[in-house]
Amino acid sequence: MQGAIVTLFPVDSPGKYNHACSAKTDAAGNAAIRTYGQPGVPPGKYTITIEKLQEEGGREVFDEELGGRKVVGQKTFSYVDAIYRNKETTPFAIEVKSGPNNLTCDVGKSVRKQL
C-alpha cells in the first residue's frame, strides 16, 4: 500500500544514531529511508512500526482565531492494527548491516502484508 509511514526505531544504539528514521512507502511497499536528511539507514538493529491513516468526512469552516479555514468533524482511522503501530508491541524488526548506503529499506514480505 502506498503512503504508509514506516518508522525504524534503533534498539540499544549508543552514539549519534539513536533516533528513529522513517519514510513513506511507494506503490511496491518499499520505503526509501533517510537519516539526518541523508539517504540510508545506519548499521544496527531496529524495531519497525507501520502507520497508514485515512481521514473521512468533516466540513470546512472559517476560524476567526486562526484567520482561515479549517476542517471540523473529520474522522480519522488507521488501516494498520495497533500492535504494528507501537514500537513496544510490533513483532517486526530488521538488522541493517554495514556497507554501502542502504537507499531503500525493504521491510520484508511480512510487513508489506500488513499494508
N, C-alpha and C positions, 0 to 999 in steps of 0.2 A: 504494500500500500504506500502510495506516495504521500509525503508530507508528515510522516510520523517523526517525532523527536526521539532520537537515540542518544542516551547520555551514558558516558563511561565514567565511573567513579573509581579512583585509584584505591587499591587495597594495600594497606601498610606501605605507603610510598613516602619515605622521608625525602627531604630536599625540596627543590623548587618545583617539582612536578607533582604537587599534592592537591590539585584541584580538579574538578570534573571538566570534561570536554564533551562537546555534543555537536550534532548536525541533524538536518532533516534528511529523510530517506528519499531516494529517487524512485522512479516507477518500478525498478527492479528490486527495491528493498535494500539498496546499499546506501551507506552514509559516508560522505567524504568529510571526515572529522578534522577539525582544526584545533590546535593547541597554541595558546598565546598568539593567536592571529596567523599562525603558520600552518600549512598543511601537514597532516600526520598526527600520530599518537606516540608519545614517548614509550619506550620499553617498560613493561611492567604488567602486573595483574590488575584487572578491572572487573567490577560488577557492572551489569548493563541494565538500564531501565528504558522503558518504551512508553511514549505517550502520544496519543492521537485524539485530539478534541474536535468536536463538531458543535457549532452553535446554530440554534434554530429559533425562529420566531422573533418576537420583540418589535418595537416600533421606535422610530426616531422622534425625539422631542428636542425643543430648544432649551438649553440650560443657561439661564441668565448668569449664574455664578461662573460657569465655565466660559461663557461668551461664545458658545457654539452649540452644535447639535451633538446628541449622544443617543445611544440605543438603550431602551429600558424594557424590562420584561423578557429579555432574551434568556433562553435556557441553554446550558452547556452540558454535554455528556461526552464520555470517553468511549472510544472503540476498544480500549485495552483494559483487561481485567486488572483490578487494583494490585494484585500480587506482583505484576510486572512493572508497575509504576513506582514502586517503593524500593529504594536501594537496600533496605533491610530484609525484604522478603523475596526479591527477584531470584529465580534459580539460574539466571543467565550470567555467565562470566566469560572472560576472554583473557588470554595472555598474549601480549604483543612482544615479539622477540626483537632484539636489536638488529640493526641492519639498515638497508636503505629506507628512505621515507615511506611510511605506510599512508599513502594518499587516500586510499579508500579502505575503510574498515568493513569487511564482510562479516556481519554479525552472525552468520550461520543460518541454516535452514530452520532450526528450532525457533529462532527469534522471528524470522520472516513469517513463519506460520501464524504468529500471533497478530500480524498486521492485517 
